Amino acid sequence: MAKKIRNILDLTEKQYIALEQKAEKLGHEHGVNAAQWIAQDSWGGRARGGEDTKTAQAFLDGYDAGDPAILDFYNEPNLSGEYADSWTTPTLYNALGLPEDYEDDSTMALSLAYEHGSSEGFWDTLTQSARAHLNLNNPRSHGREKKALLSTGYKLLRSDAIVLEAKPSDTPGWYILLALRVNQGEYVTWAASDSEELQSGHYFVLLAEALQDFNSRR
């Protein structure tokens, strides 16, 4: 962008679409990070008082029911500047390489793109983490044969991983797995058979990137 950018009229359509996509990606990253911190404090490694499983279940029950008490208690990052380290609209513009006095159009599309990405990343990560935690602490998930674990669903694979999805690989008897490593708060794709796991995996913070890698592997 060679010329001084002041408002939407100074941008080409291609430039504006690219900025929207970048804003949404930033929001998604912030949403995922915020959810991971909350999960650790609520039912993860930093949870206190032995109420982690109850907290995870109460969260999921409230989320699935659309309970305002739950939805208002867990807040995804936004541009309100409510907290000292919160982003504001000028902060977003600066991150996008725009001047802080940039004037968006009446739809505030860049701000909305950021908040859409934030909300999606936040709630997807939080609900997946809570469900994985409940499955990990369900006694019925333990003691199963590995063959039964090589299938789609929230099923215990190792002490710190939950299988989210599985598919046969090109090698007979082997599967490509997509899993959530609960303790690390990250996604991983790797290969496994009924009796062996390839320890070298691909690790991701974002579920979308893990899915892309999973779908591309054979």
N, C-alpha and C positions, 0 to 999 in steps of 0.2 A: 504494500500500500504506500505508494510514493507520496501522494498528496495528503494534506492534513485532513483527517477524518473528524467530522463534527456531528453528522447525523446520517440517517439511513440513505439519504439522497446521494451521499458521497461514496456509497458502496455499490458494487455490481451485484447482481443476483447470486452469482457464484460465490463471491466473497461473503455475502450475508448468510448463505446456507452453511458455509464452512464455519462461520462464527457460531451459528446456532448449534451445530454438531459439537463444536469444542465446548460450548457452554454446558450442553447436556452431559458430555463426558466428564467435565469437572464436577458437576453436581452429583453424578453417579458415584464417582470416586469418593467424594465427601460423604455421601449417604452410606456407602459401604463401610468406610472407616468409622463413622459415628456408630453404626449398628454393631460393629465388632467390639468397640469399647463398651457399649451398653450391655451386650451379651456377656462379656467377661465379668462385668460388675454384677449382673443379675443372676446368671446361672452358670457362669464359667469359672475360671481359676481364681478370680478375685471375689467371688460371691461369699458372703458370710452368713453364719447362723443356721446352716443346714437346711435352708428353705429353697435351695436352687431349683429342685424339681417342681415344687409347688408353684414357684414363681413362673417357670417356663410354661407350665400347664395353664395357669391363670392368664398369662399373656395370650397364649394361643386361643383359649376359649373366648376371651374378650375380643381379640382380633377377628376371629371367624364370625362372631355375633355382631360386629360393628359397634361394640360398646364404647361410647364416648369417653368413659373413664379410663379406658386403656389407650384408645387412639390419641387422646389429649395428653396422656402421661408421657408417652414415648414420642419425642419430637424429632423429626428429620431436620437436617440443616436447611436454613432458608436465608434470605437476604435481608432480614429485618434488622440486623445489627443489635438484636436484643441483648446478647452477651458480649463480653469484652473481646473475645476472639472470633466472633461471628462475622461472616462476610456481609457486605452491603452491596447495593447495585454498583456504586463506583469501584468497589474492590473487584467485582466481576469484570467490569469494563477494563480495568487495569490489567487483569490477568489475560484478557483477550487481546491486549495490545491496543486498546482504544483509550482516548483521553477520558479522565474522570467526569468531564462535563459533556461527554457524548450524549446526544439526545436520541433515544430509541423512538420507534414509531409508537402510535397509540396503543398497539397491542402488547407492548413490552415483551416482544417475542424472545429476546435473549435472556431476560430474567425468568420468563416462564420455562424456557428450555432448561435452564439450570435447575430450577425447582422441580421440574418433571423428572429429570435424571436423578436428583437427590432423593425424591420420594420413592422412586422405583428401586434404586439401589439399597435404600435404607430398609424398607419393609420386606423386600425379597430376602435380604441377608438375615434380618432379625428372625423372620418366621422359619427359615431353613435352619438356622442355628438352634432355635428352640426345639424344633421337631427332632433334629439330630441329637440334642441333649437328652430328650425324653426317651428316644430309642436306645441310646447308649446306656441309660440307667434302668432299662426295662429288663428284669431278670430273664424274661422269655427270649431275649435276643442272644443270650449266652449259651454256649454248649452245643451250638448247631454245627453240622458238618459244613466244611468250607464250600462244597458244591452248592449247597442251598443258598450260600451267601453271594454267589456269583450271579445275581439277578437284579433287576431294576427295583428300586425302593430304598427306604431308609433302613438298611440292615447292616449290622456290625460286621466289619471285615477285619480290622485290627483294633487294638486298644484305642487308637486315636483317629479312626477313619470310618465314615459311613458311606456305603455305596449309594449313589444317587441314580446311576444308570449304567447299564452294561450291554455289550453287543459282541457277537462272535468276531474274532479276528480272522485274517486270512490263513493263520496257522491252525490246523485242526486241534481242538481241545483247549484253545486259548481264547481269552476274552480281553476286550479293551474296557477299562473301567473308568468311570467318572465318580470321584468321591470327595467328601468334605472331611478334612482333617480338623476335628473339633478343637483340640487343644491349641493348634496353631492358627486357627481361623483362616484357613486357605483351602483352595480346591486343588485337586491333583488328578492327573490322568496317567494310567500306566497299564501294563499287561499282566494278566494272571491266568493260571490254569487251576485245576482242582487241587493241585498239590504244590504249586510254586508261584511266587510273585517276583516279577522283575522289579528290583528295588529302585532303579533309576526311573523317576517319573518327571512329568512336567508340572510345575507348580504355578498357581495363579491366585491373584487377589480377587479378581472379578469373575463372577460366574459366567458372564457372556464370553469371556476369552477362553475359559476352560471348556465351555460347550463347543466353541469353534474348533479348538484343538481336538476334542473328543470326536467330533463329527468328521474330522479330516483323517483320523487315524484308522488303520485297518489291521 
